[in-house]
Amino acid sequence: MTSDDDPTVPIICSACETTTRVPLPEVAEAVERHNESVHDGESIAEVDPAVVDRLADLVADDMGLLDDPE
């Protein structure tokens, strides 16, 4: 269950030329549902790559993977 306070994530479908924002807890299901129903299961719709890259940077930084070796 989601609330109005949940952050939203942009989902991009290059084939449909659409972008929509989905509450974070619903992202995986929304992407899968779209790809299954519109693209015969082919992975075309995805989380905006810029968001994925930024999240990966934040996680790597949090884990200390971006620290300079001493």
Contacts in CASP RR format, 6 or more apart in sequence:
PFRMAT RR
TARGET T0000
AUTHOR 0000-0000-0000
METHOD contacts of the structure
MODEL  1
MTSDDDPTVPIICSACETTTRVPLPEVAEAVERHNESVHDGESIAEVDPA
VVDRLADLVADDMGLLDDPE
1 25 0 8 1.000
2 23 0 8 1.000
2 25 0 8 1.000
2 26 0 8 1.000
6 23 0 8 1.000
6 24 0 8 1.000
6 25 0 8 1.000
7 23 0 8 1.000
7 24 0 8 1.000
8 21 0 8 1.000
8 22 0 8 1.000
8 23 0 8 1.000
8 24 0 8 1.000
9 21 0 8 1.000
9 22 0 8 1.000
9 23 0 8 1.000
9 24 0 8 1.000
9 27 0 8 1.000
9 47 0 8 1.000
9 48 0 8 1.000
9 51 0 8 1.000
10 19 0 8 1.000
10 20 0 8 1.000
10 21 0 8 1.000
10 47 0 8 1.000
10 48 0 8 1.000
10 51 0 8 1.000
11 19 0 8 1.000
11 20 0 8 1.000
11 21 0 8 1.000
11 22 0 8 1.000
11 27 0 8 1.000
11 30 0 8 1.000
11 31 0 8 1.000
11 34 0 8 1.000
11 45 0 8 1.000
11 46 0 8 1.000
11 47 0 8 1.000
11 48 0 8 1.000
12 18 0 8 1.000
12 19 0 8 1.000
12 45 0 8 1.000
12 46 0 8 1.000
12 47 0 8 1.000
12 48 0 8 1.000
12 49 0 8 1.000
13 19 0 8 1.000
13 34 0 8 1.000
13 38 0 8 1.000
13 44 0 8 1.000
13 45 0 8 1.000
13 46 0 8 1.000
14 44 0 8 1.000
15 38 0 8 1.000
15 39 0 8 1.000
15 44 0 8 1.000
15 45 0 8 1.000
16 38 0 8 1.000
16 45 0 8 1.000
19 48 0 8 1.000
22 30 0 8 1.000
27 47 0 8 1.000
31 45 0 8 1.000
31 46 0 8 1.000
31 47 0 8 1.000
34 45 0 8 1.000
35 41 0 8 1.000
35 42 0 8 1.000
35 43 0 8 1.000
35 44 0 8 1.000
35 45 0 8 1.000
38 44 0 8 1.000
38 45 0 8 1.000
39 45 0 8 1.000
46 52 0 8 1.000
57 66 0 8 1.000
60 66 0 8 1.000
END
